[in-house]
Amino acid sequence: MQTWLSQALLLQLRYISCVVNHVVPPGNSIGLSNVSEGTSGKNFQDVGCDASILIDSTKQKQSEKDAGPNQTVRGYELIDEIKKALEAACPSMVSCADIITLATRDAVALAGGPNYTVPTGRRDGLVSNIEDVNLPGPTVTVSEAFQVFRAKGLTVADMVTLLGAHTVGVAHCSFFEDRVSNFQGTGSPDPTMDRNLAANLSKICASPNTDPTVFLDQSTGFAFDNEYYKQLLLKRGIMQIDQELATDRSSVGIVSSFARKGIAFKQSFANAMVKLGSTQVLVGNVGEVRINCRVFNTQKRAFSAKKTRPRAL
């Protein structure tokens, strides 16, 4: 149970840490490349796995950790424990960003997933603002979700593979309950969800004044395997974005392939995790190596960082 829990928490933390977008005012830079234009008209400067989500809010300023989409993220204590041990053995050598990367890899392997080599050398970010969080929600379409992944240099196959992390972990009812009772205001369940599953979830989510959780993989929620994809083909995806992977023509073929080939999924997952963790990271003299993952070492403003292009890991 502890291995499964650690794996699920770290996978969620890893994904959030690497996919969040920071809004940077025009004319400023934090040493990163690949600026894309956001739909709001602001410039979105993509920050990779810089551990900005680990920063605690203060009385003066709220951090990414407190943003609405991040309210269900857990696992911070696991990172704290690892960082404490590393600082005792080799002070200021291993960044929090690398800790998230390596700990996730090890948790996946211990739970039966692939074991893979990951590059290190990431630096921790110097900014964490609640208003900068721009994560795709559970009701986005496959096309909309892909826009976020494409901004990171990832493909549709990478996206479908990384969403396979839902082979473990849970989701709160608030993220999907409209699918089981009043889908898009119709007063009926989502027609793309298995009727028996919808009825069961409706009972679970009916508890007043609570927000229960259910396994994202209704078959083998404790194991890292390809059952998630098999469940999607049976109309048993929990989140709307998950189920749409099995109906959108750009992704259904990949879902079907992974449902048949468990080993191929694990190999693809390892490759996609390495690719995700190597995009738009802080390296060299940009950023810092935090002593405490919850607090910046210095008071340097993010916009004062030198304009440099990060070296490839």
Summary of the structure (lengths in Angstrom):
residues: 313
radius of gyration: 19.4
end to end distance: 33.9
largest distance: 58.6
contacts: 1006
relative contact order: 0.19
helix: 45%
strand: 6%
